[in-house]
Amino acid sequence: MKRPLLFFGLLLAFLLMLFWLFRAGPRFVDEWGHGEQILRLAHGDFTRVSYLTTFPGYHALMAVPVTLTGAESLVALRLFSFLGGAVALFFFFQIMTVLRARERYWRTVQLAWFPLLFPYWFLVYTDLWGLAAVLLAVWLALRKKTGTCALAAALAVLIRQPNIFWAGWLWLALMKPYCALAAKDRGRLFCRGLGRTWSFLVLFAAFLIFMAWNGGVALGDRSVQQVTLNLTNVWFFLFTVCLLFLPDCVRGLRFAGQRWRSDRGFRLRTVVVLAVSWALFGLTYELSSLYNKINLDYVLHNIVLYAVATQPWARVAALAVIPLGLAGWFLTPFLQERWGWLLPIALLSVAVLPYVEPRYYIVPFALFLAFRHPLPRRVEIGLTLFYVALSLWIDIAAFRMWFFP
């Protein structure tokens, strides 16, 4: 008990020190709307900020400490949002304790310093509290607390609507023991599973009713967040996998090489998958959203996307991302196989988003970080040091207005 407390004390103390250094940075884009909505709720004004598209779950959570303390400054709001990250780390640590206790310290440090997540430790964005709710639901699922797991999943959806995908993933994982095709009474077994997971079915029904009533998933201006098929987002997801999980990609390629030499069926499937993937990339890659065509001197992911769209050399280089990213994402062994639905659901969850935004990958990457089989210790240490260096570089650059990821 003393060791985890000491670990969290040191980790949070260091993060709080960094928070103090970055606390007074410029207000970033979504902080304007989120801050206004939080203060409205804290003052008893339940009207919605018109241009926000998310449910007000995050804002309601944030309004509680604002009301209790009376602190309404930007720094105070950032601190209250920071607490969501601390909660997320706690539940991630609990998940790793269940999955592989000896890896829990390294993995928790990797999540704390994960480059996509790290900038949001110091900003008023929904991502930290949304991740905390998803991780709470996963921890409860691992403990077979189905009812409270569904409640946590519902909270995650109330913070960010796309978290409905992770509610679906949890339901599939919980249902897997009831879907044994070899069982004689498989129909009865399946019905028993539905009975055990009825709270998830209520959540899905409520979400579908909301979509029908609202005319879409997003609140406010639905043209900003229309559900669409955006395969460019899938490509950038794989690009980010290559960047942040390169050792897993190399491990996946080695496994693929072994299977290639010994399994003719695997060779055929690999050729088909790569041919289809490259064809889809060539036919569908486009910057369909205005958000991915602006700030080309500041927003890093837009710079990369624009280069691939306009530069032949970048287009050719982008082809290499597909086999490397697919190998890292789909051929990495998991600590528990029943959670493997994470891999295709992650791609689906980003494919329906109208524009590319790397922070939308935070939840699937955090889950991948938890469930992936460990690499050799020296590789894990090197990966952790890489995350720390990259995160510090990104945050310094962001708060000095050099660039933002």
C-alpha positions in Angstrom: 0.0 0.0 0.0 2.8 2.4 0.8 4.6 1.9 -2.5 1.5 2.9 -4.7 0.9 5.9 -2.5 4.5 7.0 -2.8 4.4 6.4 -6.5 1.3 8.5 -7.0 2.5 11.2 -4.6 5.7 11.7 -6.6 4.1 11.5 -10.0 1.3 14.0 -9.2 3.8 16.3 -7.4 5.9 16.4 -10.5 2.8 17.0 -12.8 1.6 19.7 -10.4 5.0 21.4 -10.7 4.6 21.4 -14.4 1.1 22.6 -14.1 2.4 25.6 -12.1 4.8 26.4 -14.9 2.2 26.1 -17.7 -0.8 27.5 -15.7 -0.9 31.0 -17.3 -0.5 30.0 -20.9 -2.8 31.5 -23.6 -6.4 30.4 -23.7 -6.8 27.7 -26.4 -9.7 27.3 -28.9 -12.2 25.1 -27.1 -11.4 26.6 -23.7 -13.5 29.6 -24.5 -16.7 27.6 -25.0 -16.1 25.1 -22.2 -15.2 27.8 -19.7 -18.3 29.8 -20.5 -20.5 26.7 -20.2 -19.0 25.7 -16.8 -19.5 29.1 -15.3 -23.1 29.3 -16.6 -23.9 26.0 -14.8 -22.0 27.1 -11.7 -24.2 30.2 -11.5 -27.4 28.2 -12.0 -27.8 29.2 -15.7 -28.7 26.0 -17.5 -28.8 27.5 -21.0 -26.4 25.9 -23.5 -23.5 27.6 -25.2 -24.8 27.5 -28.8 -21.6 26.4 -30.6 -20.7 23.5 -28.3 -21.6 20.1 -29.8 -21.1 17.9 -26.7 -23.4 16.8 -23.9 -22.8 19.0 -20.8 -21.6 16.1 -18.7 -18.0 17.5 -18.4 -19.2 21.0 -17.7 -21.6 19.7 -14.9 -18.7 17.9 -13.3 -16.5 20.9 -13.5 -19.2 23.2 -12.1 -19.2 21.3 -8.8 -15.7 22.4 -7.6 -16.3 25.9 -9.1 -19.5 26.2 -7.0 -17.9 24.8 -3.8 -14.7 27.0 -4.0 -16.0 30.1 -5.8 -12.8 29.9 -8.0 -13.7 31.0 -11.5 -10.4 32.0 -13.1 -8.9 30.2 -16.1 -6.1 28.8 -13.9 -8.7 27.4 -11.4 -10.7 25.8 -14.2 -7.5 24.3 -15.6 -6.7 22.9 -12.2 -10.1 21.3 -11.8 -9.7 19.7 -15.3 -6.2 18.6 -14.2 -7.9 16.6 -11.4 -9.6 14.5 -14.1 -6.2 13.4 -15.3 -5.3 12.3 -11.7 -8.5 10.3 -11.6 -7.8 8.7 -15.0 -4.3 7.7 -13.8 -5.8 6.1 -10.7 -8.2 4.0 -12.6 -5.5 3.1 -15.2 -3.3 1.9 -12.3 -6.2 -0.2 -11.0 -6.7 -1.7 -14.5 -3.0 -2.6 -14.7 -3.1 -4.2 -11.2 -5.8 -6.6 -12.5 -4.1 -7.2 -15.9 -0.4 -7.4 -15.1 0.5 -5.9 -11.7 4.3 -5.8 -12.3 3.8 -3.5 -15.3 1.5 -1.1 -13.5 4.1 1.5 -12.6 5.8 1.8 -16.0 2.4 1.8 -17.9 1.0 4.5 -15.6 4.0 6.7 -16.2 3.6 6.1 -19.9 0.0 7.2 -19.8 0.8 10.3 -17.7 3.4 11.4 -20.3 1.6 10.1 -23.4 2.3 12.8 -26.0 -1.3 13.1 -27.3 -2.7 13.4 -23.8 -0.1 15.4 -22.1 -1.0 18.9 -23.4 -4.5 18.5 -22.0 -3.3 18.2 -18.4 -3.1 22.0 -18.5 -6.2 22.9 -20.5 -10.0 23.1 -20.0 -10.9 20.3 -22.4 -13.2 17.3 -22.1 -10.5 14.7 -22.7 -9.1 14.0 -19.2 -12.5 13.5 -17.5 -13.8 11.6 -20.5 -10.8 9.2 -20.4 -11.3 8.9 -16.6 -14.9 7.8 -17.1 -14.0 5.2 -19.7 -11.2 3.8 -17.6 -13.5 3.6 -14.6 -15.9 1.6 -16.8 -13.1 -0.8 -17.9 -12.0 -1.3 -14.3 -15.5 -2.2 -13.3 -15.9 -4.5 -16.2 -12.7 -6.3 -15.2 -14.2 -6.8 -11.8 -17.5 -8.0 -13.4 -19.5 -5.2 -11.9 -21.8 -5.0 -15.0 -24.4 -2.5 -13.6 -22.0 0.1 -12.3 -19.8 -0.4 -15.4 -22.8 0.6 -17.6 -23.3 3.7 -15.4 -19.7 4.7 -15.8 -20.0 4.1 -19.6 -23.1 6.3 -19.6 -21.1 9.1 -17.8 -18.4 8.8 -20.4 -21.0 9.2 -23.2 -22.4 12.3 -21.4 -18.9 13.8 -21.5 -18.2 12.9 -25.1 -20.8 11.3 -27.5 -18.2 9.2 -29.4 -17.5 7.3 -26.2 -20.6 5.3 -27.1 -18.2 3.2 -29.2 -16.3 2.2 -26.0 -19.6 1.4 -24.3 -20.3 -1.0 -27.2 -16.8 -2.4 -26.9 -17.3 -3.1 -23.2 -20.6 -4.8 -23.9 -19.0 -7.1 -26.5 -16.3 -8.0 -24.1 -18.8 -8.8 -21.3 -21.0 -10.8 -23.7 -18.1 -12.9 -25.1 -18.4 -15.7 -22.4 -22.1 -16.0 -23.4 -21.4 -16.5 -27.1 -19.8 -19.9 -27.1 -20.8 -21.4 -30.4 -19.9 -24.9 -29.3 -22.3 -24.9 -26.3 -25.3 -27.1 -26.7 -27.7 -24.5 -25.2 -26.0 -21.5 -26.9 -29.3 -19.8 -27.4 -30.2 -19.9 -23.7 -26.6 -18.9 -22.9 -26.8 -15.9 -25.2 -30.1 -14.8 -23.6 -28.6 -15.1 -20.2 -25.8 -12.8 -21.3 -28.4 -10.2 -22.5 -30.0 -10.4 -19.2 -26.8 -9.8 -17.3 -25.9 -6.8 -19.5 -29.4 -5.3 -19.8 -28.1 -2.0 -18.4 -26.0 -1.6 -21.5 -29.0 -2.3 -23.7 -30.8 0.5 -22.0 -27.9 2.8 -22.6 -27.8 1.9 -26.4 -31.6 2.4 -26.7 -31.4 5.8 -25.0 -28.7 6.9 -27.3 -30.6 5.8 -30.4 -33.7 7.6 -29.1 -31.6 10.8 -28.6 -30.2 10.5 -32.1 -33.7 10.2 -33.6 -35.0 13.1 -31.5 -32.0 15.3 -32.1 -31.5 14.5 -35.8 -27.9 13.5 -35.2 -25.2 12.8 -32.7 -24.0 16.4 -32.1 -25.8 19.2 -30.3 -25.9 22.7 -31.7 -24.6 23.1 -35.2 -24.7 19.5 -36.5 -23.0 20.5 -39.7 -19.8 20.8 -37.7 -19.9 17.2 -36.4 -21.9 15.2 -38.9 -21.4 11.4 -38.9 -19.6 10.6 -42.1 -17.1 8.1 -43.6 -13.7 9.7 -43.3 -10.9 7.2 -44.2 -8.3 10.0 -44.0 -8.8 9.8 -40.3 -8.0 6.1 -40.3 -4.8 6.8 -42.2 -3.7 9.4 -39.7 -4.6 7.1 -36.9 -2.2 4.5 -38.3 0.4 7.2 -38.9 0.1 8.1 -35.2 0.4 4.4 -34.2 3.7 4.3 -36.2 4.9 7.4 -34.4 3.9 6.5 -30.8 4.0 2.7 -30.8 6.9 2.0 -33.2 8.4 -0.9 -31.1 5.0 -2.6 -31.3 4.9 -2.0 -35.0 8.4 -3.6 -35.4 7.2 -6.6 -33.2 4.1 -6.9 -35.4 6.2 -6.9 -38.6 8.5 -9.6 -37.2 5.4 -11.7 -36.4 4.0 -11.1 -39.8 7.4 -12.1 -41.3 7.3 -15.4 -39.5 3.7 -16.1 -40.5 4.5 -15.1 -44.1 7.2 -17.8 -44.4 5.1 -20.6 -42.9 1.5 -19.8 -43.7 0.3 -19.6 -47.3 -3.2 -18.4 -46.3 -1.6 -15.6 -44.3 0.3 -14.5 -47.3 -2.8 -14.3 -49.4 -4.7 -12.4 -46.7 -1.9 -10.0 -46.3 -1.7 -9.3 -50.0 -5.4 -8.7 -50.2 -5.5 -6.4 -47.1 -2.6 -4.3 -48.3 -3.9 -4.0 -51.9 -7.4 -2.9 -50.6 -5.9 -0.6 -48.1 -3.5 1.1 -50.6 -6.4 1.4 -53.1 -8.7 3.0 -50.5 -6.0 5.4 -49.5 -5.4 6.5 -53.1 -9.1 6.8 -53.9 -10.4 8.4 -50.7 -7.6 10.5 -49.2 -8.8 14.1 -49.0 -9.1 17.0 -46.7 -12.8 17.3 -46.6 -13.1 19.5 -43.5 -12.2 23.2 -43.3 -10.6 22.5 -39.9 -7.9 20.5 -41.6 -7.1 23.2 -44.1 -6.3 26.1 -41.8 -3.4 27.1 -39.5 -0.9 25.4 -41.8 1.9 27.3 -40.0 0.9 26.2 -36.5 -1.2 23.0 -36.3 1.2 20.0 -36.8 -1.4 17.4 -37.9 -2.8 19.8 -40.5 0.7 20.4 -41.9 1.3 16.6 -42.2 -2.2 16.1 -43.8 -1.7 18.9 -46.3 1.8 17.7 -47.3 0.4 14.2 -48.1 -2.5 15.8 -50.0 -0.2 18.1 -52.1 3.3 16.6 -52.3 4.0 13.5 -54.4 7.0 12.4 -52.2 4.8 12.6 -49.1 2.0 10.7 -50.8 4.4 7.9 -51.7 6.0 7.9 -48.2 2.4 7.7 -46.7 2.0 4.3 -48.3 4.5 2.8 -45.9 2.4 3.9 -42.9 -0.3 1.5 -43.8 1.5 -1.9 -43.5 3.6 -0.6 -40.5 0.5 0.8 -38.7 -1.7 -2.2 -39.4 1.1 -4.6 -38.1 1.5 -2.6 -34.9 -2.2 -2.2 -34.3 -3.6 -5.6 -35.2 -0.6 -8.0 -34.6 0.3 -6.8 -31.1 -0.6 -9.6 -28.6 -3.1 -8.7 -25.9 -3.0 -9.6 -22.2 -6.6 -10.9 -22.5 -8.0 -11.9 -25.8 -11.6 -11.1 -25.1 -10.7 -7.4 -25.3 -9.4 -7.7 -28.8 -12.5 -6.0 -30.3 -10.8 -2.8 -29.3 -8.7 -2.9 -32.5 -11.4 -2.8 -35.1 -13.7 -0.6 -33.0 -11.0 2.0 -32.7 -10.7 2.3 -36.5 -14.5 2.5 -36.8 -14.7 5.2 -34.0 -12.4 7.5 -35.9 -13.6 6.7 -39.4 -17.0 8.3 -38.7 -15.6 11.6 -37.4 -15.8 14.5 -39.9 -12.3 15.8 -39.4 -8.9 14.7 -38.2 -8.0 15.6 -34.6 -5.3 13.5 -32.8 -6.9 14.0 -29.4 -9.8 11.7 -30.6 -7.3 8.9 -30.4 -6.5 9.3 -26.7 -9.1 6.7 -25.5 -8.2 3.9 -27.9 -4.4 4.5 -27.4 -4.8 4.6 -23.6 -6.7 1.2 -23.8 -4.1 -0.2 -26.2 -1.4 0.9 -23.7 -3.1 -1.1 -21.0 -3.9 -4.3 -22.9 -0.9 -4.7 -25.1 1.6 -7.4 -24.1 4.8 -5.9 -22.6 8.0 -5.4 -24.6 11.4 -6.1 -23.2 12.2 -3.9 -20.2 14.9 -1.8 -21.9 12.4 -1.1 -24.8 9.7 0.0 -22.4 12.2 2.3 -20.6 13.2 3.8 -23.9 9.6 4.3 -25.0 8.9 6.0 -21.7 11.8 8.4 -22.1 10.7 9.1 -25.6 7.2 10.0 -24.4 8.6 12.3 -21.7 10.9 14.2 -24.1 8.2 14.5 -26.8 5.6 15.6 -24.3 7.8 18.4 -22.9 8.7 19.6 -26.3 5.1 19.7 -27.4 3.9 21.6 -24.3 6.7 24.1 -24.4 6.0 24.7 -28.1 2.2 25.0 -27.6 2.4 27.5 -24.7 5.0 29.6 -26.6 2.6 29.5 -29.6 5.2 27.8 -31.9 2.9 24.9 -32.9 0.2 22.6 -31.5 -0.1 18.9 -32.3 
